[in-house]
Structures are given as structure tokens and as C-alpha cells.
């Protein structure tokens, strides 16, 4: 194992390949896969994941910002990279240099990019706000078509597409389904209006992870595969037609095993006191590794195939668990903090958040290594 044997994340590239293969079955002809690899591939390690995605034929990648985009180029990515977030207009020439597509949220921003581009044309996809209310043009058919046409007249811009983002495509609630349908209708109305005016954008896309399964259409030239790529659910309460395989297992070593007597308190704040003699193990991970402190006294880990409750407060670099039910446990044994049996979605439910935050929250000091059978 080429990492410090303390706390590490094992990344199962076969699980990622499986998830892509299953997801592709639901896409219509004419819809290409765009893998969302922002935030270090949702915490999974881009230097591991992205070369494997390229081997699988992925040619489109989405990131959050210019630093991430430049990093992908440094990894040797030759495919298309789109920045879904903001890039300061003074970095327009960097977009040109690295051949990056920039999301353009409004006409005044387009003007600023145009004014700052001296090295060539900035490639853009216009963002349309159809109901996410985050970024984008107005969501009004005529005015959005007007703005896109005005962008096309700016000499240092190349307008190559437009996109929107669903707000509730992960829900099968009747009202949410109708809302998603309305979002689709809004962006397609802009596309239709542009076509009526003689303008045909090469790339119009709006499907996200859930949308690609629940409401696929060939009119979306790309499907942005995010959380399902990594084996988690957009909404764990909403079933998918296949079960995605979690790609990350977070593991740590047991550094000490000892018995404590009844009445002995454990960890900061004395929030746990043993009501009988128990066997206690110290695990070498903590909230500085991204393992949530909110799991104190209510989470579990897997040791030798047995669920062991966390006792006391999780510390910055260590926590304790009750291993009384585990025979033969000793220093050097491995604890699985989450992965397949206890998933990131399970931890999210316990801590009042979403699986995205759990995997994205694994910190940089935790090595990511490829899982080996």
C-alpha cells in the first residue's frame, strides 16, 4: 500500500465503470456523457478517476472553476472541459490558453469577457435560469434569445451552447415532476426561438444525474453525470432503476485496544461513560480527515465484518469505538468507516446532511488509492 497506513480512501474504479455502464443505458441516442469531476471528483481523487474515465471513452468534463480546469489539462486531459461556475473576466485569456468552455451567466458578463480576451475567442455556453434561481439568463424566451444573439455579435466570444440545471429532478413527487418538465420546456423554448431566427447552437444540455434517468431526451446533447458516477443517490429516498456501487471506502487503522471498567468516561466532555466492562479500540481518523464529529455516540464502523458503535466524542485525529463483540481484534486491524455496507448516504442521514457533503468533505491529508481485490 503506497500510502501512510493511518487513514486512507480506497477508490474502486470498477464501481465507477459499472455506474457509467448502467447510466448510459437510459440515455437517448444523440446524448453524450459529460462527467462532473469538480471538487477533486467529489473527493474521490481526480488523478485516479479521470484517466480511467478517459479510458472509458468520456470526452466531456465539468468543473467548478479555472484552477480545476487548468489542473485537468495538467493531467493530460484532451477532451472538452466546461466551467460551470464563475471565472473572473481578467482571466479570459487563460480560458483561451487552456481551451476551456466558460458558463456565461448574463450579457454584461459576456461583454467583460469579450473586453478582456486578447489571445483569441473565449468559448462559452450561455446559462439559462429556468427555475434553479442560481445563475443564468432570465428564463424568458424572447429576451434570452435576444441576449444570446447579442453575445454572438461580440468578436472575442464563441457562443457554442446553452444549458440549465434542474432543481428537483431527483424527486418523483408529482409537483416536482411537473416543475422539472416546466424547466425543460423553458430551455427548449429558447432553443426553438433561436432556430426560428436561424440560429442553431451546437450544444444544448440540461440533464443532470437524476434527469438522465427519469426524463431522458435526445434534445439534451449532454447528460451531466455527477453523484451517481461515484455510487451515491441524488436522493436516497427516491429509488433508481439500478443500484449504484459506492466507489469510495474510507478506512483507518486501530492504534490501541484495551478494556475499560464500568464507570470509565471516554473522550472530551465525558459524553460517554461505560455502564459495564467493555473492550475499547482507538481508530486513527477524526474530523480533520473529514469524518464527521456529528457521528459521536451514534455512528458505527465495520471491524472484521461487525458493526461497532462509536463511543465518546470524535476527536480531530482519532476516535474510540466499542469492539466488545469482535473476537481477536488487535492493534493494526483495519476499521472501515464507510463504503458499501455503511454508505456515505447512511452517514449523511445520521448527521443531517447529504452524501455529497460526506465524500467531498474527506480532506486532502487522506491519501486516495486504487482499491485492489
C-alpha positions, 0 to 999 in steps of 0.5 A: 500500500503506497500510502501512510497506513493511518487513514486512507480512501480506497477508490474502486474504479470498477464501481465507477465503470459499472455506474457509467455502464448502467447510466448510459443505458437510459440515455437517448441516442444523440446524448453524450456523457459529460462527467462532473469531476469538480471538487477533486471528483467529489473527493474521490481523487481526480488523478485516479478517476479521470484517466480511467474515465478517459479510458472509458471513452468520456470526452466531456468534463465539468468543473467548478472553476479555472484552477480545476480546469487548468489542473485537468489539462495538467493531467493530460486531459484532451477532451472538452472541459466546461466551467460551470461556475464563475471565472473572473473576466481578467482571466479570459485569456487563460480560458483561451490558453487552456481551451476551456468552455466558460458558463456565461451567466448574463450579457454584461458578463459576456461583454467583460469577457469579450473586453478582456480576451486578447489571445483569441475567442473565449468559448462559452455556453450561455446559462439559462435560469429556468427555475434553479434561481442560481445563475443564468439568463432570465428564463424568458424566451424572447429576451434570452434569445435576444441576449444570446444573439447579442453575445454572438455579435461580440468578436472575442466570444464563441457562443457554442451552447446553452444549458440549465440545471434542474432543481428537483429532478431527483424527486418523483413527487408529482409537483416536482415532476411537473416543475422539472418538465416546466424547466425543460420546456423553458430551455427548449423554448429558447432553443426553438426561438433561436432556430426560428431566427436561424440560429442553431447552437451546437450544444444544448444540455440540461440533464443532470444525474437524476434527469438522465434517468427519469426524463431522458431526451435526445434534445439534451446533447449532454447528460451531466453525470455527477453523484451517481458516477461515484455510487451515491443517490441524488436522493436516497429516498427516491429509488433508481432503476439500478443500484449504484456501487459506492466507489469510495471506502474510507478506512483507518487503522486501530492504534490501541485496544484495551478494556475499560471498567464500568464507570470509565468516561471516554473522550472530551466532555465525558459524553460517554461513560461505560455502564459495564466492562467493555473492550475499547479500540482507538481508530486513527481518523477524526474530523480533520480527515473529514469524518464527521464529529456529528457521528459521536455516540451514534455512528458505527464502523465495520471491524472484521465484518461487525458493526461497532458503535462509536463511543465518546466524542470524535476527536480531530485525529482519532476516535474510540469505538466499542469492539466488545463483540469482535473476537481477536481484534488487535492493534493494526486491524483495519476499521472501515468507516464507510463504503458499501455496507455503511454508505456515505448516504447512511452517514449523511442521514445520521448527521443531517446532511447529504452524501455529497457533503460526506465524500467531498468533505474527506480532506486532502491529508487522506491519501486516495488509492486504487482499491485492489481485490 
